[in-house]
Amino acid sequence: MVTHDVSEAVSMADIVIILSKRPSKIKKIVEIKLDKSNDVIKNRLDKNYNKYCNLILGELNVIK
């Protein structure tokens, strides 16, 4: 799956690959260790959900 929505990626993916600006290269690979039940709402309530979102947003220089 390809998405530009960080929350969607963290909720649904097992691995998130963060690309650099052009020319794109792999900047970081983040393994998402949330419940694999595919329950998106349950995943968003997981205590680690915000940790993953903040990590990814930090890598994208959206937050510091």
Residue pairs with C-beta under 8 A, 6 or more apart in sequence:
1 9
1 12
1 13
3 9
6 53
6 56
6 57
6 60
7 44
7 53
9 16
9 32
9 56
10 16
10 32
10 34
10 43
10 49
10 52
10 53
10 56
11 34
11 40
11 43
11 44
11 49
12 38
12 40
12 43
13 32
14 31
14 32
14 36
15 29
15 30
15 31
15 32
16 29
16 30
16 32
16 52
16 56
17 26
17 28
17 29
17 30
18 26
18 27
18 28
18 29
18 30
18 56
18 59
18 60
19 25
19 26
19 27
20 26
20 27
27 59
28 59
30 52
30 55
30 56
30 59
32 52
33 48
34 43
34 46
34 48
34 49
34 52
35 42
35 43
35 46
43 49
54 63
57 63
58 64
